Amino acid sequence: MALIISGCITVISAYNTFFDNKGMWIAYNNALNEIYKLKLEISFAEKQGVPVDDKTIESFKNQYQDILDKVNNKWTESKSK
């Protein structure tokens, strides 16, 4: 019985280490907050009447891509442990 319980504990521990649910939840939550911030910046720029030229669009796109890159790097980092 003790062997079965210790085997189950090992499997559960490996699952938690591999999937890193807490760390990824934090990373996704941070990314969501940054996306909300970017959305607010875009809405604020629209309401202020800021001209939406190619430079502004490129800036918003780059900010969005940076958010995605951070989350992807965190995911890659958690899987390489």
C-alpha positions in Angstrom: 0.0 0.0 0.0 2.8 2.4 0.9 4.4 1.7 -2.5 1.2 2.6 -4.4 0.8 5.8 -2.4 4.4 6.9 -2.9 4.0 6.1 -6.7 0.9 8.3 -6.8 2.6 11.1 -5.0 5.5 10.9 -7.5 3.1 11.1 -10.5 1.2 14.0 -9.0 4.4 15.8 -8.2 5.7 15.3 -11.8 2.4 16.6 -13.1 2.6 19.7 -11.1 6.2 20.3 -12.1 5.6 19.8 -15.8 2.4 21.9 -16.1 3.4 24.6 -13.5 -0.3 25.6 -13.2 0.3 28.3 -10.7 3.2 29.9 -12.6 1.3 29.9 -15.9 -1.8 31.2 -14.3 0.2 34.2 -13.0 1.8 34.7 -16.4 -1.5 34.6 -18.2 -3.1 36.9 -15.6 -0.2 39.4 -16.1 -0.6 39.2 -19.9 -4.4 39.8 -19.6 -3.8 42.9 -17.4 -1.3 44.2 -20.0 -3.8 43.6 -22.8 -6.4 45.5 -20.9 -3.9 48.3 -20.4 -3.2 48.3 -24.2 -6.9 48.3 -24.9 -7.4 51.3 -22.6 -4.5 53.1 -24.3 -6.1 52.5 -27.7 -9.6 53.6 -26.5 -8.1 56.7 -24.9 -6.2 57.6 -28.1 -9.4 57.2 -30.1 -11.4 59.5 -27.7 -8.6 62.1 -27.7 -8.8 62.2 -31.5 -5.2 61.0 -32.0 -4.7 60.4 -35.7 -4.4 56.7 -36.4 -1.5 56.6 -38.8 0.7 53.7 -39.7 3.2 54.7 -36.9 0.5 54.5 -34.2 -0.8 51.2 -35.5 2.7 49.8 -35.6 3.3 51.0 -32.0 0.2 49.2 -30.8 1.0 46.1 -32.7 4.5 46.0 -31.2 3.2 46.4 -27.7 0.8 43.6 -28.3 3.5 41.4 -29.8 5.7 42.1 -26.7 3.0 40.9 -24.4 2.6 37.7 -26.4 6.4 37.2 -26.5 6.6 37.5 -22.7 4.0 34.9 -22.1 5.6 32.6 -24.7 9.0 33.0 -23.1 7.5 32.2 -19.7 5.8 29.1 -21.1 9.1 28.0 -22.8 11.0 28.6 -19.6 8.5 26.6 -17.5 8.8 23.7 -20.0 12.6 23.7 -20.1 13.0 23.1 -16.4 
